[in-house]
Every structure is written in structure tokens, then in C-alpha cells.
Amino acid sequence: MSGSHDPSRPDWQPPDAGPEFAARIVPARRGEAHATGAAHAARRRRHSAEEFAAGVRRGDRSMLAQAITLIESDASARIDEAQAVLARLLPETGRSVRIGITGVPGAGKSSLIEALGTALCRQGRKVAVLAVDPSSSVSGGSILGDKTRMEQLAREPLAFIRPSPSGGASGGVARKTRETILVCEAAGYEVILVETVGVGQSEIAVRAMVDFLLLLTITGAGDELQGMKRGSLELSDAVCVTKADGANAGLAEATRHLLADSLHYLTPPTPGWAARALASSARTGAGVPELWAAVEDFLRVTRANGAFEGRRREQNLAWARTMLEEALRDRFFRRPAVAAARAGWERAILEGKKPVTAAVRELLALGE
């Protein structure tokens, strides 16, 4: 292991970590890391949109990471710059397979992603992992720990792992995940793995931006399907029982059979594709080749029947509508009259002094 990957070194950072990584992971050195990061940022020359795009196209990992940071920025002054970069990269996008991975807590999403990603890299494929961390509802901070959980995959030259705080976005999927997918595609990554936090509306959010959705689950005492939402199964192109090794192997296979039977009674989310039930072990690697074989079968079927391109077109339209709704909402609340009246409007509703319908109509009138 090279020095850059040795966690025992005081200056260690995972590959591609941003300058703020040490400040978030090592609280004891927060001040020192913050100062170092600020100094580096001050020395870093601002790149033009064309320089960003050229760096991403040639696979420069530093430029790729900086371009993603630019796109994730909420600073209004950088939005136009980010869009200029995306416009230049758009012709290079759309050539990957986008796989969403979600699942119940404890299913081992990161472990399976590492096993699958490592196997694909060793086949010569470039793999990008967009691992969305849960943000603190109080501070908005994020532990950004995915690179420490995927140490083996982080060492693969063909892998790129990007932890990204969800920022409170619906379903725990980062608000800029779609744009980040495009940038990674332009950098030549053939497989994009999107890991969600696996809570709330994760499955719905990630379904809207990937080609293939994989749902992970585990075995359990009694009813193995307890806690498995029917809605989650209906959205998934495959469901995989994890930790299928050792004494748990037999129970995992039994659970897989139960899931396979259940899938027969559900309408599959992708036309022409029958959702599959699989079992795998990230520890031993068992079932991982079969998992990728299922993805390849899915691609053959859906590209032949037009479902693959149809889904991409529908997702782009849904994305455009979502962006329009967000822009209109943001523009409305930024209107001076609305911003000035908003606090009193909300207080009147909380104190029951004004009916909700009347309060909304009054605020809308201010925004006209």
C-alpha cells in the first residue's frame, strides 16, 4: 500500500478527497485542516469553463473533482459557470449504464458496491460511485465516510468515488446527482453506481435518474419479507439478498426463492424485463458475477425493445419539470414583497389566526 493510502499517516486523505475532508473527519485537527484548505483554495487558479471541460474529457481526476464541486455549489455567482461547463460536456454524455443501489438498513450497500466495482475495474471498466451521505438536519454537515468504507475500491486506478452530502434533498439523493452523473460520463466512466441512504423516498428518487434499480435486502427470523415494502419491489429491476455466505447461505437462498415468487405477481417497472431475485456475498464474492450478468441481460433486452432510450427520454423530461418547479419556487420566495411578508404569514398560520387557504392566496397575490 502506498503512503497516500496509509490511514496511519497524520496527513492521510482518501483519493480525490476535497480540501475540507480532514476538517470533517478528524475534528482534533479541524483548525489546521481548515487553514491548509483555505490556503490551497487561495492559491488555486480559477479555471474557465473550457478548461474544466477539457480536463474532464481527458480524465484528469483533480479537474473532475473540482468540476463536481463547482456543480454542487449553491452559490448563485457560480451557477452560470457550472451550466457552461455542463453545456460543453453534454455531447460526451449518455454512454454509461446508470445503476441505482438502495436497500434496507444493514443490507451492506457499500460492501456490495465495493465488491461489484472492484470486479468491474479488474475487467478494465471505469467505474464511478456516487455515494450520497445523509446530511445532518441540524448542521447540514456530512460524515463523508464512504471512501474509508470502500478502501479496496478506492485503490483501483479505474475507480472514482464521490461522497456527496444530500443536503436535505428528497430521498437522500443529492440535488445535483443528475449533473454529477453527466460529468462522470463525460470523463469516460462506463458504469455509474448511485448509492442512496436507503430511507424514505430513496427508491423513488433514484429510480428517476438511473437505468437499472437494484434493491438489497437481508434474511431475518420469521417472515423474511417483513419490512420489505411492496412499492420498493415494484420499482426494482432486481432484488438481491446479501450476506449469502457461511451459515446464512441456506437461509439466503430460501429468501431469494420467496422473493422470486413474489415478483411473479408484480408488474415489472421496465417493459419487456422480468425482475430477478438474486443472492450474493460481498465477503466471498459469490453471486457478484451473476449480478453483473443480470445487468448485461437487462441492457440487451431494453436496448433491443426501445425501453432503455424511452426511459432516458422520460427521465430528462421529468428532470426538466422538476428544475422548472424549483426555479419558480425559488424565484417566488425571492420577490421582495413575498420575502418581507413570509415571516408574518407563517406566524399567522402557526398561531391559528388565519386560515391556510386565505394565507396562501394572500401570499400568491403579493408574488403576482
ABEGO torsion letter per residue (X at the ends): XBAAABAABAABBBBGBBAAAAAAABAAAAAAAAAAAAAAAAABBBBBAAAAAAAAAAGBAAAAAAAAAAAABABAAAAAAAAAAAAAAAAABGABBBBBBBEBBGAGAAAAAAAAAAAAAAAGBBBBBBBBBBBBAAAGBBAGAAAAABAAAAABAABBBBBBBAGGBBGGBBAAAAAAAAAAAAAGBABBBBBBAGBEAAAAAAAAABABBBBBBBBBBEBAABGBBAAAAAABABBBBBGBBEAAAAAAAAAAAAAAAAAAABBBABBGBBBBBBBBBAAAGBGAAAAAAAAAAAAAAAAAAGAAAAAAAAAAAAAAAAAAAAAAAAAAAABAAAAAAAAAAAAAAAAGABBAAAAAAAAAAAAX
